[in-house]
Amino acid sequence: MTSDRMMISVNEGVLPLIETLTNRADALRVKVTRGAAGETIIDAGAAVPGSFEAGRILTEICLGGLGNVRLDAGSYLDRWPFTLTVTTSQPVIACLGSQYAGWQMTYGEGDSAYFSMGSGPGRALAGKEDIFRDIGYADRSDNAVFVLETDTAPPEGLVRQIADACDVAPERLTFAIAPTTSLAGSIQIVGRVVEVALHKAHELKFDLSRIVEGIGTAPLAPPHPDFITAMGRTNDAVIYGGRIVLYVTGPAEDAKALAEKLPSATAADYGKPFAEIFKAYDGDFYKIDPMLFSPAEVQIVAIDSGETFRGGSIDPKLIDASFD
């Protein structure tokens, strides 16, 4: 683990963002409460309407405070002109050390069992996932912050387990929740446009220490009250409408190879709206080709040679099929 990474605390870095959500709760249509174990619950779209701005802040929380997220007017999809853009100068820590939804949070059994995929800075305190060994990062903080794609806050027993895993007091835990069907939830999922590229680069065995800057954009997916449809749209925004640029060091031929392999079109399941793919596999997420989860269009800039390599392309027709 390098010294500069040891000095970066993703959990401490998001505390000003948590404070913003708390102080502007009414304006952002979020609700802040305390749970049974003393933890803070920020509802950004379950029992409250939430907002795009709450989703933008949630996305920056997911990134550990190491990314900038903005809503823009784009120009590459005529029928869907507004986009979300993510930039980060710490792409590995921000995306894989914080934003990646890598912690399966489960509690109980049967019909009453609770399940959610945990993302956000708190993961780097527990270090339960192999990815932290691979990227050489761990956090140290008295606070732990998580973002959950769910409409239900975790039960007290699970909260206490998570607190123990993170070695923090339960009252220093914060859970921000926003289901996929909500305004904020749709924003923060589309906001993973750079993260999926980093994760796929990791799966392709590219040396992540060579990725020094990342920027990505994707169209805003219209929210939908049906979970499968909402999940499909947010994934399609990235798979068929996402564009990213990664700046890498090292040999240009490696950058060229990454540009060729990274786009979503390299996956066997590419070519249909995600909701259709999901249903074709009987709702088994893990049967889908994992190489599908990546942006549609990529540019890899080889800093040492000054060359730029491109791969993939936007598919407006598939975006239309998904969003309409």
C-alpha positions in Angstrom: 0.0 0.0 0.0 1.5 3.3 -1.0 1.7 6.2 1.5 -0.5 8.5 -0.5 -3.3 5.9 -0.5 -2.9 5.4 3.3 -3.4 9.1 3.8 -6.8 9.2 1.9 -9.8 8.4 4.1 -13.0 7.9 2.0 -15.2 7.8 5.1 -13.8 11.1 6.5 -14.0 12.6 3.0 -17.8 12.2 2.7 -18.7 13.7 6.0 -19.3 17.2 4.5 -21.6 15.6 2.0 -23.6 13.8 4.7 -23.8 17.2 6.5 -25.2 18.7 3.3 -27.9 16.1 3.0 -28.8 16.5 6.7 -28.9 20.3 6.7 -30.8 20.5 3.4 -33.1 17.5 4.0 -36.4 19.4 3.4 -35.1 21.2 0.3 -33.8 17.9 -1.1 -36.9 15.9 -0.1 -34.9 13.5 2.0 -35.6 12.3 5.6 -32.9 11.8 8.3 -33.7 9.6 11.3 -31.9 7.5 13.9 -32.2 3.7 13.9 -32.6 1.3 16.9 -28.8 0.9 17.3 -28.2 4.7 17.1 -27.2 4.6 13.4 -28.2 7.5 11.1 -30.6 6.6 8.3 -30.9 9.0 5.3 -33.9 8.1 3.3 -33.4 9.6 -0.2 -36.2 7.9 -2.1 -38.0 5.1 -0.2 -40.7 6.8 1.9 -39.9 10.3 0.6 -39.7 11.6 -3.0 -36.0 12.4 -3.0 -34.5 14.5 -5.8 -32.0 14.6 -8.6 -29.7 16.7 -6.4 -29.9 14.2 -3.6 -28.9 11.5 -6.1 -26.0 13.6 -7.3 -24.8 14.0 -3.7 -25.3 10.3 -3.1 -23.1 9.5 -6.1 -20.3 11.7 -4.7 -20.7 9.8 -1.4 -20.5 6.5 -3.2 -17.2 7.8 -4.7 -15.8 8.5 -1.2 -15.7 12.2 -1.8 -13.0 11.6 -4.5 -15.2 12.4 -7.5 -17.1 15.3 -9.0 -20.7 14.6 -10.3 -22.7 17.0 -12.3 -25.8 17.1 -14.4 -25.2 18.4 -17.9 -26.9 19.0 -21.2 -25.4 16.5 -23.6 -25.3 16.5 -27.4 -24.9 12.9 -28.5 -28.4 11.5 -28.0 -31.0 13.8 -29.6 -34.0 12.3 -27.8 -32.4 12.1 -24.4 -30.4 15.4 -24.1 -29.5 15.4 -20.4 -26.6 13.5 -18.9 -24.7 12.8 -15.8 -20.9 13.2 -15.8 -18.4 11.8 -13.3 -14.8 12.8 -13.0 -12.2 11.5 -10.6 -8.5 11.9 -10.1 -8.4 8.9 -7.8 -10.3 6.4 -10.0 -9.1 3.2 -8.3 -9.9 4.2 -4.7 -13.0 6.2 -5.6 -14.6 3.5 -7.9 -13.3 0.2 -6.5 -12.4 1.2 -3.0 -15.7 2.9 -2.4 -18.3 3.0 -5.1 -18.4 -0.6 -6.1 -21.3 -2.5 -4.6 -19.3 -5.4 -3.4 -20.6 -6.2 0.1 -23.5 -8.6 0.2 -25.4 -7.5 3.4 -27.7 -10.3 4.6 -29.5 -11.0 7.8 -32.1 -13.5 8.9 -33.8 -16.3 7.0 -36.9 -17.1 5.0 -39.5 -14.4 4.1 -38.2 -12.0 6.7 -34.6 -12.2 5.5 -32.9 -8.9 4.6 -30.6 -8.4 1.7 -28.9 -5.4 0.1 -25.7 -4.8 -1.9 -23.6 -2.4 0.1 -21.6 0.3 -1.6 -19.8 3.4 -0.3 -16.8 4.2 1.9 -17.7 1.9 4.8 -16.5 -1.1 2.7 -13.0 0.1 3.0 -13.1 -0.1 6.8 -14.2 -3.7 6.9 -12.0 -4.8 4.0 -14.1 -8.0 3.5 -13.6 -8.2 -0.2 -10.6 -9.4 -2.2 -10.7 -6.2 -4.2 -9.0 -4.3 -1.3 -6.1 -6.7 -1.4 -5.8 -6.2 -5.1 -5.8 -2.4 -5.0 -3.8 -2.1 -1.8 -6.2 0.2 0.0 -7.7 0.2 3.5 -9.3 3.1 5.4 -9.1 4.1 9.0 -11.9 6.2 10.5 -14.3 6.4 13.4 -17.2 6.8 11.0 -18.6 4.4 8.4 -20.9 5.4 5.6 -22.8 3.2 3.2 -25.2 3.7 0.3 -27.8 1.0 -0.2 -30.0 0.4 -3.3 -33.1 -0.6 -1.3 -36.3 0.8 0.1 -35.7 -0.7 3.6 -33.1 0.3 6.2 -31.0 -2.6 7.6 -32.4 -4.3 10.8 -30.7 -3.6 14.1 -28.9 -7.0 14.3 -27.3 -6.4 10.9 -26.4 -2.8 11.8 -24.5 -4.1 14.9 -22.7 -6.7 12.8 -21.6 -4.1 10.3 -20.5 -1.8 13.1 -18.3 -4.7 14.5 -16.9 -5.4 11.0 -16.0 -1.8 10.5 -14.7 -1.4 14.1 -16.9 1.6 14.8 -19.7 2.4 17.2 -23.2 1.9 15.8 -24.0 5.5 16.3 -21.1 6.4 14.0 -22.7 4.5 11.1 -24.7 6.2 8.4 -26.8 4.4 5.8 -28.2 6.3 2.9 -31.0 4.4 1.1 -32.5 5.0 -2.3 -34.3 2.3 -4.3 -33.6 1.9 -8.0 -37.1 3.1 -8.8 -36.5 6.5 -7.1 -35.2 9.8 -8.6 -32.0 9.6 -6.4 -31.6 5.9 -7.0 -31.7 6.3 -10.8 -29.0 9.0 -10.6 -26.6 7.1 -8.4 -26.7 4.0 -10.5 -26.1 5.8 -13.8 -23.3 7.5 -11.9 -21.4 4.2 -11.9 -20.4 4.8 -15.5 -16.6 5.1 -14.6 -16.8 2.4 -11.9 -18.0 -0.3 -14.3 -15.1 0.5 -16.6 -12.6 0.2 -13.7 -14.1 -3.1 -12.6 -14.0 -4.5 -16.1 -10.4 -3.4 -16.4 -9.6 -5.3 -13.2 -11.3 -8.4 -14.6 -9.2 -8.0 -17.7 -6.1 -8.0 -15.5 -5.0 -4.5 -16.5 -2.6 -3.0 -14.0 -4.9 -0.6 -12.1 -2.1 1.4 -10.7 -1.6 2.7 -14.3 -5.1 4.3 -14.4 -4.6 7.9 -13.1 -7.6 9.8 -14.3 -11.2 8.9 -15.3 -14.2 10.7 -16.7 -17.5 9.4 -17.9 -20.9 10.4 -19.0 -24.2 8.7 -19.5 -27.8 9.8 -20.2 -30.2 10.3 -17.4 -32.5 7.2 -17.2 -36.2 8.0 -16.7 -37.3 6.5 -13.4 -40.0 3.8 -13.5 -42.1 2.4 -10.6 -41.5 -1.2 -11.7 -38.2 -2.4 -10.3 -37.2 -4.6 -13.3 -37.9 -1.8 -15.8 -36.0 0.8 -13.6 -33.1 -1.5 -13.2 -33.0 -2.1 -17.0 -33.0 1.5 -17.8 -30.2 2.5 -15.5 -28.1 -0.4 -16.7 -28.9 0.5 -20.4 -27.9 4.1 -19.8 -24.3 2.9 -19.2 -24.2 -0.3 -21.4 -25.6 1.4 -24.5 -25.2 5.1 -23.8 -22.2 5.4 -21.5 -18.9 7.1 -22.7 -15.7 7.1 -20.7 -12.1 8.3 -21.0 -9.3 6.7 -18.9 -5.8 8.2 -18.8 -3.2 5.5 -18.3 0.6 5.3 -18.1 2.8 2.6 -19.6 3.1 1.1 -23.1 0.7 2.3 -25.8 0.0 -1.2 -27.0 -1.5 -2.0 -23.6 -3.7 1.1 -23.8 -4.8 0.0 -27.3 -5.7 -3.5 -26.1 -7.7 -2.1 -23.2 -9.7 0.1 -25.6 -10.5 -2.9 -27.7 -11.6 -5.1 -24.9 -13.4 -2.7 -22.6 -16.6 -1.7 -24.4 -19.9 -3.5 -23.5 -20.2 -4.7 -27.2 -17.5 -7.3 -26.5 -20.0 -9.2 -24.3 -22.0 -12.2 -25.5 -25.2 -10.8 -24.1 -24.9 -7.4 -25.8 -27.7 -6.3 -28.1 -31.0 -6.2 -26.2 -32.4 -4.0 -23.5 -31.1 -5.1 -20.1 -34.6 -5.9 -18.7 -35.1 -8.4 -21.6 -31.7 -10.0 -20.9 -32.5 -10.3 -17.2 -35.9 -11.9 -17.8 -34.3 -14.4 -20.3 -32.1 -15.6 -17.5 -35.1 -16.0 -15.2 -34.0 -13.1 -13.0 -30.6 -14.7 -12.2 -28.3 -11.8 -12.3 -25.2 -14.0 -12.1 -26.0 -15.8 -15.3 -25.5 -12.7 -17.4 -22.1 -12.3 -19.0 -20.2 -10.0 -16.6 -18.4 -8.4 -19.5 -21.7 -6.7 -20.4 -21.3 -4.3 -17.4 -19.2 -1.6 -19.0 -19.6 1.6 -21.0 -20.7 1.6 -24.6 -17.9 3.8 -25.9 -14.4 4.1 -24.5 -11.3 6.2 -25.1 -8.0 5.2 -23.5 -5.3 8.0 -23.5 -1.8 6.7 -23.3 -0.1 9.5 -21.4 3.4 8.5 -22.1 3.0 8.5 -25.9 0.2 11.0 -26.2 -1.9 8.5 -28.3 -5.6 8.0 -27.9 -7.3 4.6 -28.6 -11.0 4.1 -29.1 -13.4 1.3 -28.9 -17.2 0.7 -29.0 -20.0 3.1 -29.9 -23.2 4.5 -28.5 -26.4 2.7 -29.6 -29.3 5.3 -29.7 -31.8 2.8 -30.9 -31.3 0.5 -27.9 -31.5 3.5 -25.6 -34.8 4.5 -27.2 -36.1 0.9 -26.8 -35.2 1.0 -23.1 -36.2 4.5 -22.2 -39.5 4.8 -24.1 
